[in-house]
Amino acid sequence: MSRHYHGKLCICLLVVLCSTVLSATNDSKESVADELYNTITERGIEAGITQFHALKKNHSDDYDFSEPEINGLGYRFVLENKLDEAIAVFNLNCELHPGSANAYDSLGEAYLRKGENGKAIERYEKALVLLANPDVDENTKNALTQNAEAKLNYLHSPDIYRSSTELNDFLANNDRYPFGRLNPQAPPETEHWGRLAGEWDCIVEARLPSGNWVKVGKAKWLWKYILDGFAVQDLWFQKWIDLRATLASVNRDVVGTNIRMYLPAEDRWEAVWLTNGKNTTSRFEAISDEEKIVMTGEHAQGGLARITFFNITQDNFDWKSERSQDEGASWTETLRIHGKRLR
């Protein structure tokens, strides 16, 4: 067990002990914590929440609904490593005592233990806001401020930074960073592509042999930081709506992925594209700045390929693919993509 959690375990035991003593000294009211603990343990958290609201509505004068009472119940479940139950109880405490910094601090602790770091950060930050109230006891303010700030430093440190690299977690629900984030230690150029992190609706246009342009497909393009925030991956899902263009001759939807990483020693990007479209793998080098990104490599059908991202804003971008069959002396534009951010 880490020193971080060992210290908190001692605090948990103290909280449970204190809440038990406080309940015992209040002879006029029954312990709502004991009632809820038995119900949740025997019948589940939903039954416990239902009982909580029923008791609060019909027996508010008979039971102790104080913040320490319910907080102690939450920590009983923390000590049993029943974190879903603890989170539910701490949420009830925040609902009942919305001005309590201690209630939010405890909820942050439960989320931290469960590994839901984004939610933990939000609750610790909320606790600090509430602690700014001049009516908060000075000793309480000092203790909770020290704890919340220490936890936030821990959560924001590079050691705690995590970004999923599993494809089935590509859109994993992370309230604060659903598409990952740039690692503070990564080359800043990583953000040239990382700024596209999110979900995009795309329209694909292709150039016919006649030289005319037609809309040939619609696509979803999903982007996310991977490899602990040092690289960027995207997933491309395209449905053809017009197969007249020679480049759109594959009669099935296209699913593909790019992995892109900046190489600071060489001041360039390297990208790999894999797709089911024609069962191809393509490698590209790229240079980037704040205005555009230019990729170059071998074209799947022979010759050279050049791909350019440009007109990049927070909510839109343009993309074009060009082909050269004379070693780069001249280029012919073959595909266009117009992207609009969904989130």
Secondary structure in CASP SS format (residue, H / E / C, confidence):
PFRMAT SS
TARGET T0000
AUTHOR 0000-0000-0000
METHOD secondary structure of the structure
MODEL  1
M C 1.00
S C 1.00
R H 1.00
H H 1.00
Y H 1.00
H H 1.00
G H 1.00
K H 1.00
L H 1.00
C H 1.00
I H 1.00
C H 1.00
L H 1.00
L H 1.00
V H 1.00
V H 1.00
L H 1.00
C H 1.00
S H 1.00
T H 1.00
V H 1.00
L H 1.00
S H 1.00
A H 1.00
T H 1.00
N C 1.00
D C 1.00
S C 1.00
K C 1.00
E E 1.00
S E 1.00
V H 1.00
A H 1.00
D H 1.00
E H 1.00
L H 1.00
Y H 1.00
N H 1.00
T H 1.00
I H 1.00
T H 1.00
E H 1.00
R H 1.00
G C 1.00
I H 1.00
E H 1.00
A H 1.00
G H 1.00
I H 1.00
T H 1.00
Q H 1.00
F H 1.00
H H 1.00
A H 1.00
L H 1.00
K H 1.00
K H 1.00
N H 1.00
H C 1.00
S C 1.00
D C 1.00
D C 1.00
Y E 1.00
D E 1.00
F C 1.00
S C 1.00
E H 1.00
P H 1.00
E H 1.00
I H 1.00
N H 1.00
G H 1.00
L H 1.00
G H 1.00
Y H 1.00
R H 1.00
F H 1.00
V H 1.00
L H 1.00
E C 1.00
N C 1.00
K C 1.00
L H 1.00
D H 1.00
E H 1.00
A H 1.00
I H 1.00
A H 1.00
V H 1.00
F H 1.00
N H 1.00
L H 1.00
N H 1.00
C H 1.00
E H 1.00
L H 1.00
H C 1.00
P C 1.00
G C 1.00
S C 1.00
A H 1.00
N H 1.00
A H 1.00
Y H 1.00
D H 1.00
S H 1.00
L H 1.00
G H 1.00
E H 1.00
A H 1.00
Y H 1.00
L H 1.00
R H 1.00
K H 1.00
G C 1.00
E C 1.00
N H 1.00
G H 1.00
K H 1.00
A H 1.00
I H 1.00
E H 1.00
R H 1.00
Y H 1.00
E H 1.00
K H 1.00
A H 1.00
L H 1.00
V H 1.00
L H 1.00
L H 1.00
A C 1.00
N C 1.00
P C 1.00
D C 1.00
V C 1.00
D C 1.00
E H 1.00
N H 1.00
T H 1.00
K H 1.00
N H 1.00
A H 1.00
L H 1.00
T H 1.00
Q H 1.00
N H 1.00
A H 1.00
E H 1.00
A H 1.00
K H 1.00
L H 1.00
N H 1.00
Y H 1.00
L H 1.00
H H 1.00
S C 1.00
P H 1.00
D H 1.00
I H 1.00
Y C 1.00
R C 1.00
S C 1.00
S C 1.00
T C 1.00
E C 1.00
L H 1.00
N H 1.00
D H 1.00
F C 1.00
L C 1.00
A C 1.00
N C 1.00
N C 1.00
D C 1.00
R C 1.00
Y C 1.00
P C 1.00
F C 1.00
G C 1.00
R C 1.00
L C 1.00
N C 1.00
P C 1.00
Q C 1.00
A C 1.00
P C 1.00
P H 1.00
E H 1.00
T H 1.00
E H 1.00
H H 1.00
W H 1.00
G H 1.00
R C 1.00
L C 1.00
A C 1.00
G E 1.00
E E 1.00
W E 1.00
D E 1.00
C E 1.00
I E 1.00
V E 1.00
E E 1.00
A E 1.00
R E 1.00
L C 1.00
P C 1.00
S C 1.00
G C 1.00
N C 1.00
W E 1.00
V E 1.00
K E 1.00
V E 1.00
G E 1.00
K E 1.00
A E 1.00
K E 1.00
W E 1.00
L E 1.00
W E 1.00
K E 1.00
Y E 1.00
I E 1.00
L H 1.00
D H 1.00
G H 1.00
F C 1.00
A E 1.00
V E 1.00
Q E 1.00
D E 1.00
L E 1.00
W E 1.00
F E 1.00
Q E 1.00
K E 1.00
W E 1.00
I C 1.00
D C 1.00
L C 1.00
R C 1.00
A C 1.00
T H 1.00
L H 1.00
A H 1.00
S C 1.00
V C 1.00
N C 1.00
R C 1.00
D C 1.00
V E 1.00
V E 1.00
G E 1.00
T E 1.00
N E 1.00
I E 1.00
R E 1.00
M E 1.00
Y E 1.00
L E 1.00
P C 1.00
A C 1.00
E C 1.00
D C 1.00
R E 1.00
W E 1.00
E E 1.00
A E 1.00
V E 1.00
W E 1.00
L E 1.00
T E 1.00
N C 1.00
G C 1.00
K C 1.00
N C 1.00
T E 1.00
T E 1.00
S E 1.00
R E 1.00
F E 1.00
E E 1.00
A E 1.00
I E 1.00
S E 1.00
D C 1.00
E C 1.00
E C 1.00
K C 1.00
I E 1.00
V E 1.00
M E 1.00
T E 1.00
G E 1.00
E E 1.00
H C 1.00
A C 1.00
Q C 1.00
G C 1.00
G C 1.00
L E 1.00
A E 1.00
R E 1.00
I E 1.00
T E 1.00
F E 1.00
F E 1.00
N C 1.00
I C 1.00
T C 1.00
Q C 1.00
D C 1.00
N E 1.00
F E 1.00
D E 1.00
W E 1.00
K E 1.00
S E 1.00
E E 1.00
R E 1.00
S E 1.00
Q C 1.00
D C 1.00
E C 1.00
G C 1.00
A C 1.00
S C 1.00
W C 1.00
T E 1.00
E E 1.00
T E 1.00
L E 1.00
R E 1.00
I E 1.00
H E 1.00
G E 1.00
K E 1.00
R E 1.00
L C 1.00
R C 1.00
END
